[in-house]
Amino acid sequence: MHRRLIAPGALAASLLLAIPASAASYSPGAPGIGDPYYPAYGNGGYDVSHYDLRLKYQPRTDELEGTATLLATTKQDLSRFDLDFLLDVSEVRVNGAKASFTTSGQHELEITPATPLPKGTPVTVVVRYSGVPSTKSAYGFSTWHRTPDGAVAADEPEAAWWWYPSNDHPSDKATYDVSVAVPDGTQAISNGLLQSTSSKLGWTRYNWRSTKPQATYLTTLAVGRFDITTGKTSDGIPVINAYSKDLGDNDGAARASVERTGELVDWLSGYFGPYPFNSVGGYVPNTTTGYALETQTRVYYSPKQFANGSNTSVVVHELAHQWYGDDVSLAGWKDIWINEGFARYAQWLWSEHEGEGTTQELADYVYASHPADDAFWTVKPGDPGPDDQFDTAVYDRGALAVQALRNEIGDDAFFAVLKGWPKDHAYGNAAVGDFQKYAEKVSGKSLAALFDTWLFQPSKPAASAAKGASLASRTAAATVQPRSWKKIAATNSAHQG
């Protein structure tokens, strides 16, 4: 019997011949989805359709345990893929089989399945994990907010990493089941509708469901001791609001504002069309943050939003986002004007409704209040850059652009655009360019010059452009502050901590 000696190189060559040629096409999914503002956010190679999160949280110690099940479909031949996540992972399974995993970068969980995944394959990913979210940070910050009786996950443009693994970019929207066990006497609040609760051995489990596509940053979790109120809009949409029991002096003003949610949804529906989700409401936890956030169906409000009394204007702003930002989400973070310009303009419409200043008076005031050399005009709302994404100009100059559009195409076409856009792009994603095309289609006018002037030029539009948009030049009348302005301006910090 003779043994044949095979040189290492020949052995490798023979093994390669045994692997199907198609295997060469398998490659890792990109560690970022391709957003130029946040290159490492999101991931390439797959699309998530559903998240099932089963969690257990102890407020006293801030310990979180979880099992996340992600349903996804591959968009390329995948050898491995990433999720965005910060907590400690104990096991990952892909389509039932154990997968190897490691971490990289600031927030990447790299997963290598036991066998490569062909393009178009349905994939079930199960991640078991635990940790103390408040001890984790990325890029020098945390979006996990501790409260005296629990914690809150609500922030933009990122919040998911601290409590569940995800493809963290608005372009990959999904439906959600969020099930959270907390000690008896404590509540867990999330998006959508509460499906059921159950208690066992000192723990109560809350099961929430969101049935419409939802961006990761719009998914929220709040654990604490809340007073919960319920009701319905005129169209029968369930309204669920919650208030920490230790809001102190801000309690009355918070309730006087947020309890008008149903009324304000009815009013906004007249401009934007039917409310797009199966529930609505807001919650006010006892946090030290200063912002509000349009978390889908369950808006997050900081108590500081009501420190100077009731403020329905901020409620209007966040509810307007349910159409502009949540239903129709931005394609990339540079498209933030579609969110903030229209939510701010909704406040202007509310001001006019309340007799506290018309949209035109507010536009004139903003235009006149900022001289040509003001840095306000150097921010381009149509592409502000990551450092200025939530700059005041994105809100105020953004709303100016909306008023300029209205004056250019007339009220009939303008209000048709306002209502038609959420219907035309329902539950999807869109860019500023898509909105321009839609407005041109509805109005029958070329709007390239108007959009360029008001959204993309880093300078104050000339008086001639302002006149053409029916905006007053710097006159005494234009600089009279509308009565609604202080409450509107208070929303400038809506996304700033």
Helices and strands as residue ranges (DSSP letters): H 8-18, G 21-25, E 46-58, E 63-74, E 81-84, E 88-94, E 97-98, E 100-104, E 108-112, E 122-131, G 133-135, E 144-147, E 150-153, G 160-162, E 174-183, E 187-189, E 193-200, E 203-214, G 216-218, E 221-224, E 226-232, E 238-244, G 248-250, H 251-258, H 261-272, E 282-284, E 292-293, E 299-301, G 303-306, H 312-320, E 329-330, G 333-335, H 337-353, H 359-369, G 375-378, G 386-388, H 392-409, H 411-424, E 429-430, H 432-443, H 448-451, I 452-456, H 463-468, H 485-489, G 490-493
